[in-house]
Amino acid sequence: VIVYFYPAAMTPGCTTQAVDFTAHLDDFTTAGYDVLGISPDPVDKLQKFVTKESLTLTLLSDESKGIMKAYGAYGPKNVYGKE
């Protein structure tokens, strides 16, 4: 399983990631991998994202950010060493 975390659906960088994962999903599947994207967005926003971008990968909602925190993928934003 490939799990990737992203901060917000329908933003430029996150859209690029999701579209790229979708474009190569057959390659990952053939190699034996499932791809899961996890964000703090609510389910309805993720459904709109999937529809708008024609995504075929699995996106999961972690509104509580519990999973993201457990993986160290969520916390204070640091830019050049400053929070």
C-alpha positions as a Python dict, from the first residue, in 0.01 Angstrom:
ca = {
    (1, 'V'): (0, 0, 0),
    (2, 'I'): (121, 347, -89),
    (3, 'V'): (-21, 608, 147),
    (4, 'Y'): (25, 973, 70),
    (5, 'F'): (-96, 1265, 276),
    (6, 'Y'): (-196, 1604, 142),
    (7, 'P'): (-321, 1916, 319),
    (8, 'A'): (-619, 2016, 104),
    (9, 'A'): (-811, 1891, -198),
    (10, 'M'): (-855, 2120, -498),
    (11, 'T'): (-537, 2317, -442),
    (12, 'P'): (-276, 2337, -719),
    (13, 'G'): (-7, 2114, -566),
    (14, 'C'): (-245, 1858, -422),
    (15, 'T'): (-438, 1839, -747),
    (16, 'T'): (-115, 1773, -938),
    (17, 'Q'): (-29, 1488, -700),
    (18, 'A'): (-373, 1326, -724),
    (19, 'V'): (-388, 1358, -1103),
    (20, 'D'): (-37, 1209, -1136),
    (21, 'F'): (-120, 917, -905),
    (22, 'T'): (-436, 855, -1109),
    (23, 'A'): (-242, 868, -1438),
    (24, 'H'): (-5, 598, -1310),
    (25, 'L'): (-253, 398, -1104),
    (26, 'D'): (-247, 103, -1347),
    (27, 'D'): (132, 83, -1310),
    (28, 'F'): (104, 76, -931),
    (29, 'T'): (-176, -181, -942),
    (30, 'T'): (18, -404, -1181),
    (31, 'A'): (313, -388, -943),
    (32, 'G'): (84, -502, -658),
    (33, 'Y'): (22, -169, -486),
    (34, 'D'): (-293, 12, -377),
    (35, 'V'): (-271, 392, -351),
    (36, 'L'): (-450, 580, -71),
    (37, 'G'): (-460, 957, -38),
    (38, 'I'): (-548, 1099, 304),
    (39, 'S'): (-641, 1458, 384),
    (40, 'P'): (-827, 1645, 658),
    (41, 'D'): (-1099, 1743, 409),
    (42, 'P'): (-1459, 1633, 470),
    (43, 'V'): (-1597, 1350, 256),
    (44, 'D'): (-1822, 1578, 48),
    (45, 'K'): (-1522, 1788, -59),
    (46, 'L'): (-1330, 1474, -153),
    (47, 'Q'): (-1625, 1354, -361),
    (48, 'K'): (-1629, 1685, -550),
    (49, 'F'): (-1250, 1658, -599),
    (50, 'V'): (-1281, 1306, -739),
    (51, 'T'): (-1557, 1413, -978),
    (52, 'K'): (-1392, 1738, -1090),
    (53, 'E'): (-1053, 1577, -1162),
    (54, 'S'): (-1181, 1231, -1273),
    (55, 'L'): (-971, 1064, -1005),
    (56, 'T'): (-978, 685, -977),
    (57, 'L'): (-764, 638, -668),
    (58, 'T'): (-902, 602, -315),
    (59, 'L'): (-916, 921, -110),
    (60, 'L'): (-985, 905, 262),
    (61, 'S'): (-1102, 1178, 499),
    (62, 'D'): (-922, 1230, 829),
    (63, 'E'): (-1109, 1532, 966),
    (64, 'S'): (-982, 1464, 1319),
    (65, 'K'): (-626, 1451, 1182),
    (66, 'G'): (-563, 1151, 1410),
    (67, 'I'): (-420, 929, 1137),
    (68, 'M'): (-214, 1213, 994),
    (69, 'K'): (-70, 1292, 1338),
    (70, 'A'): (4, 923, 1404),
    (71, 'Y'): (213, 911, 1084),
    (72, 'G'): (384, 1243, 1159),
    (73, 'A'): (215, 1402, 858),
    (74, 'Y'): (38, 1680, 1047),
    (75, 'G'): (163, 1937, 1294),
    (76, 'P'): (269, 2297, 1322),
    (77, 'K'): (370, 2448, 991),
    (78, 'N'): (741, 2528, 981),
    (79, 'V'): (884, 2757, 717),
    (80, 'Y'): (1259, 2809, 727),
    (81, 'G'): (1265, 2697, 1090),
    (82, 'K'): (984, 2929, 1200),
    (83, 'E'): (635, 2820, 1307),
}
